[in-house]
Structure formats: structure tokens, C-alpha cells
Amino acid sequence: MTLTPCKNGGMWEYTEKVKDFFLKPKNVGEIADADAVGEVGSIICGDALKLYLKVDKQTGRIIDARFQTFGCASAIASSSALTELIKGKTLDDALKVTNQDIADFLGGLPDQKMHCSVMGREALEAAVANFRGEPLKKEEEGKVVCKCFDVTEEKIRKVAVENHLTTVDEITNFTKAGGGCGECVPTIEAILQDIWSLKPVEKPSKPKKLTNLHKIALIQEIIETEIRPGLQADNGDVELIDIDGNKVIVALRGMCTGCMMADVTVKGIEAKLRELVSEDIVVEALQ
């Protein structure tokens, strides 16, 4: 098995249970006469999950649970774990299963893959609402903060409170928000400050004057420390090809290659370099 590269250049450290539930997932498929269906995520954004439930209508107990998912090893393992956790439970008891319970059941997930357990929890909520004929209280309905992954302020607040998240990196790990172009990072910071009354994060100021060598070094550092980790969290990557004056040439790698959001990613890289290096920076991607 080939594990997914992590942001530190190594490999994701999956537990044996995650590997097992990925390589030999349980309860895969659909239930043709399902009593409830919950669907969350988007293939365009990289992860999608459809959860099917068969429910005893007299007792409200889940007789069977199956899933179909599009995503990485952690998404498949988390979906599989969810179905194992909720089978045999009443709907009310099933709703007590948290995304952390899913991760714990698997012996833990890489920090950057916690959003997969959150997706499982959301699919469960959607399926139960579908069974009960209730409108789903969707965090997706509201002001969109992260346009790259269609994440709203309501969802960020909910996930932050439920999982005690206090940093933007943690929000990205659990929701993907902030992991694309990066334009929403200041808004996420403001939301976290509002929730936890955090001290505002001081942003590094741009040097007033840069020699050409300093500019090159700074661009390289920002791509390595500020940009690549966010892309690698979703199996993408970027390689710095050349720097010609204010023109920065990059090549998108991994899942970013041919992605529908590639232009947005390049613009996000450009925005970050303009913010931290020079407003004259222009980023171009090799075709």
C-alpha cells in the first residue's frame, strides 16, 4: 500500500485500523430500499459521502447502514467506521456519535485528515433529518467564508466549538477552510478570536527594501512554509520552477494538476506572495 505524502515530505502515519478499514472497508454500497439517505460534501471539493440507513420504524433502531464515498483513505475509513459505530443504535443514540468518536474508533487520524470524520458526522445528521422529515440545520446555509471549499461561517463556528479548535490550521484540518487560496484566513482568524476572545495574531510585515537575493529567498520560504502545507493537506502540491524579477513560475502537482480550481489556487499563491513579499509579484503556472 502506498500512503499519502504528508506536508513534512514523509508519509501519513495511518494506524493499522485505518489501513484495514480502507483496504477492506465494511458496509460499502447502497441500500436500495433505504429509509433514510444523508448526502454531504462535493466531488468538486475533493470529498463526498452518501450514507444509507435502514431503520426499524417501531423502535427507531438502525438495522443496517451502508455508504458510498469519494475521497482519500481517511474518508473511506471514516465512513466505514461510522457505519460500524451506528448499526444497532437508536437514531437518538447514533446522533451522540461525534466526529472525535469516529477518529478514536480508528485509533486516530492524521491531523490534516480530521475533516473526514467531520464529514461522517454531517452525513449522519443529514440522514436522520431525512428519516424524520425534518429540515436539516445546515451549516452550509449562511455566509460562505471559504469559497474554495464552500465552507460557511456557521460550520466553522460549530466545528470549532465542538472540537475546541483555536487556530486556523486546526480549522483547515477539520473543515478544509483556508486550505485553498488562503484569502479567507483573516476571516477565519477573526471568527476564532470572536469565539475564544483570542489575542489577534500579529502578521509579519513586508520588508521595506529587498535585494534580489532576499526576494528570492523570501519567496522560496513562503511557498515552503505558507503555501505548500495547505495544498499537501488535500493531496496537492506546488513546485517553484523559476523566479524572473517579479514573475514567479510554478508547477502544480498532485491533485492540483488538472483540478478545476487550479486557476483559483494560482491566484491564491499570487495573493499570498503579494501580501508578504511585493505587490508587484505575478504568478504563472506551467501548462
C-alpha atoms as one frame of an Amber mdcrd trajectory, in Angstrom:
protein
   0.000   0.000   0.000   1.242   3.484  -0.863   0.405   6.013   1.823  -0.381
   9.640   1.071   2.571  12.058   1.300   2.300  14.353   4.298   3.200  18.015
   4.495   6.571  17.253   6.046   7.666  15.323   2.989   7.184  11.912   4.677
   4.122   9.724   4.746   0.804   9.940   6.552   1.037   7.913   9.739  -2.105
   5.787   9.457  -2.997   3.376  12.230  -3.410  -0.295  11.405  -7.164   0.084
  11.878  -7.332   2.952   9.379  -5.422   0.831   6.875  -7.730  -2.121   7.499
 -10.916  -0.076   7.134  -9.526   1.484   3.942  -8.252  -1.700   2.298 -11.191
  -3.817   3.493 -13.996  -1.310   4.094 -17.141  -2.565   5.759 -20.701  -1.778
   4.664 -19.819  -0.342   1.261 -22.656   0.183  -1.200 -26.199   1.429  -1.234
 -29.424   0.190   0.343 -31.977   0.040  -2.452 -34.965   0.494  -0.121 -33.225
   2.757   2.381 -35.412   4.534   4.923 -33.020   7.452   5.076 -30.237   8.931
   2.981 -27.754  11.608   4.002 -25.501  13.186   1.410 -22.736  15.690   2.148
 -19.627  17.079   0.511 -18.819  17.626  -3.124 -16.678  15.728  -5.617 -15.507
  19.110  -6.908 -14.116  19.913  -3.451 -12.448  16.533  -3.165 -14.662  14.599
  -0.715 -18.248  13.386  -0.877 -20.218  10.906   1.226 -23.646   9.313   0.818
 -24.972   7.412   3.835 -27.877   4.965   3.638 -29.856   3.802   6.684 -32.392
   1.023   7.186 -34.398   1.805  10.304 -36.875  -0.216  12.383 -39.788   2.201
  12.349 -41.221   0.919  15.629 -38.069   1.126  17.730 -36.147   3.735  15.763
 -33.157   1.409  15.770 -30.717   1.347  12.851 -30.866  -2.118  11.294 -28.322
  -1.509   8.569 -26.024   1.292   7.450 -24.082   1.499   4.201 -22.118   4.169
   2.404 -20.680   5.358  -0.874 -17.822   7.821  -0.729 -15.413   9.690  -2.958
 -12.220  10.644  -1.219  -8.928   9.575   0.285  -8.056   6.618   2.507  -9.145
   8.529   5.613 -12.527   9.367   4.041 -13.185   5.721   3.208 -12.013   4.501
   6.610 -14.028   7.160   8.472 -17.201   6.355   6.528 -16.740   2.659   7.170
 -16.106   3.270  10.870 -19.229   5.420  11.124 -21.451   2.631   9.817 -19.954
   0.177  12.305 -20.475   2.606  15.179 -24.137   3.344  14.488 -25.510  -0.053
  13.463 -27.780  -1.371  16.201 -28.176   2.031  17.845 -31.363   4.048  18.031
 -31.340   7.220  15.995 -31.045   9.323  19.148 -28.061   7.300  20.370 -26.477
   7.378  16.930 -26.627  11.171  16.976 -24.461  11.113  20.100 -21.583   9.752
  17.995 -19.160  12.615  17.415 -16.510  13.073  14.772 -13.942  12.503  17.532
 -15.602   9.152  18.306 -15.075   8.168  14.674 -11.397   9.138  14.828 -10.923
   7.372  18.173 -12.580   4.212  16.830  -9.901   4.140  14.130  -7.111   4.656
  16.629  -6.704   8.246  15.489  -6.424  10.102  12.187  -3.668  12.386  10.879
  -4.447  15.946  11.964  -4.830  17.058   8.348  -7.476  14.367   7.752  -9.854
  15.122  10.618 -12.233  16.734   8.137 -13.091  13.183   7.000 -14.534  12.335
  10.421 -16.473  15.617  10.403 -17.957  14.663   7.036 -19.165  11.378   8.543
 -20.871  13.169  11.400 -22.569  15.567   8.973 -23.817  12.703   6.785 -25.347
  11.053   9.855 -27.154  14.250  10.840 -28.442  14.607   7.287 -29.700  11.008
   7.167 -31.528  11.253  10.498 -33.157  14.524   9.443 -34.174  12.860   6.176
 -35.774   9.937   8.042 -37.685  12.224  10.382 -38.807  14.549   7.624 -37.157
  17.447   9.389 -35.321  20.298   7.702 -31.614  19.828   8.186 -29.945  22.572
  10.180 -27.250  23.007   7.594 -24.135  24.893   8.449 -23.776  25.166   4.680
 -26.636  27.658   4.689 -25.159  31.006   5.525 -22.310  33.313   4.720 -19.640
  31.441   2.771 -16.212  32.153   4.243 -14.074  29.738   2.218 -15.113  29.896
  -1.428 -12.598  27.234  -2.466 -14.326  24.563  -0.381 -17.733  26.209   0.148
 -17.434  26.393   3.949 -19.666  28.804   5.831 -19.092  30.801   8.983 -21.757
  28.730  10.751 -19.899  25.492  10.022 -16.576  26.941  11.164 -18.128  28.107
  14.426 -19.857  24.773  15.058 -16.796  22.639  14.371 -14.528  24.985  16.348
 -16.726  24.838  19.448 -17.374  21.075  19.263 -13.683  20.250  18.837 -12.118
  23.125  20.810 -10.209  24.425  17.800  -8.263  27.637  18.314  -6.013  28.027
  15.251  -6.562  28.433  11.520  -4.510  25.290  10.848  -6.878  23.309  13.052
  -9.899  24.736  11.238  -8.302  23.719   7.931  -7.682  20.211   9.238 -11.305
  19.789  10.324 -13.143  21.647   7.520 -10.614  22.356   4.721 -11.461  26.063
   5.061  -8.311  28.094   4.495  -6.573  25.269   2.670  -7.086  26.647  -0.843
  -6.223  30.136  -1.978  -5.872  31.418   1.575  -7.932  34.578   1.103 -10.317
  33.517   3.881  -7.593  33.082   6.522  -8.057  36.582   8.049 -11.806  35.963
   8.315 -11.244  32.599   9.996  -8.845  34.252  12.431 -11.495  36.860  13.252
 -14.115  34.161  13.838 -11.806  32.292  16.202 -10.964  35.496  18.040 -14.670
  36.160  18.448 -15.337  32.641  19.757 -12.439  32.346  22.151 -11.528  36.020
  22.695  -8.063  35.238  21.389  -5.333  37.806  21.110  -5.136  38.917  17.461
  -2.387  37.193  15.560   0.364  39.579  14.517   1.103  39.227  10.815   4.662
  39.533   9.591   5.303  42.864   7.955   6.812  43.086   4.491  10.406  44.260
   4.424  10.655  47.830   3.168  13.541  47.079   0.803  14.548  43.768  -0.673
  17.611  42.850  -2.626  17.025  40.402  -5.440  18.617  37.605  -3.420  16.490
  38.402  -0.398  13.360  38.449  -2.555  14.155  35.017  -3.999  14.877  33.587
  -0.562  11.673  35.054   0.863   9.544  33.716  -1.982  11.041  30.251  -1.524
  10.431  30.357   2.220   6.797  31.470   1.891   5.997  28.796  -0.686   7.530
  26.118   1.540   6.036  27.232   4.867   2.827  29.091   3.999   1.549  27.605
   0.739   2.671  24.003   0.246   1.343  22.666   3.587  -2.208  23.769   2.748
  -2.083  22.172  -0.695  -0.467  18.986   0.572  -3.220  18.618   3.168  -5.525
  17.787   0.252  -3.045  15.694  -1.738  -1.985  18.606  -3.914   1.354  20.361
  -4.163   3.223  23.151  -5.908   6.797  23.336  -7.156   8.728  26.560  -7.600
  10.209  26.474 -11.112  11.775  29.899 -11.619  11.834  33.499 -10.427  12.402
  36.171 -13.068  12.224  39.610 -11.477   8.639  39.899 -10.209   7.459  36.900
 -12.215   7.192  33.660 -10.231   6.721  30.492 -12.264   5.302  27.447 -10.521
   4.049  23.981 -11.444   1.012  22.471  -9.753   1.480  18.887  -8.658  -0.581
  16.035  -7.238  -4.335  16.553  -7.091  -3.818  20.181  -8.130  -2.801  19.008
 -11.613  -5.771  19.493 -13.911  -8.001  20.485 -10.970 -10.993  22.698 -11.756
  -9.780  25.032  -9.010  -6.248  25.323 -10.443  -6.703  28.946 -11.536  -8.019
  29.822  -8.067  -5.021  28.107  -6.483  -2.569  30.078  -8.639  -4.343  33.344
  -7.790  -4.201  32.397  -4.119  -0.451  31.816  -4.331  -0.086  35.171  -6.052
  -2.182  36.914  -3.376  -0.075  35.418  -0.577   3.218  36.456  -2.227   1.895
  39.946  -2.915   0.879  40.216   0.737   4.178  39.055   2.194   6.764  39.949
  -0.456   5.766  42.567  -3.027   2.575  43.897  -4.562   4.233  43.573  -7.985
   4.516  39.788  -7.857   2.896  37.908 -10.754   2.489  34.131 -10.538   2.226
  31.956 -13.628   1.713  28.193 -13.785   3.354  25.946 -16.329   0.787  24.401
 -18.649
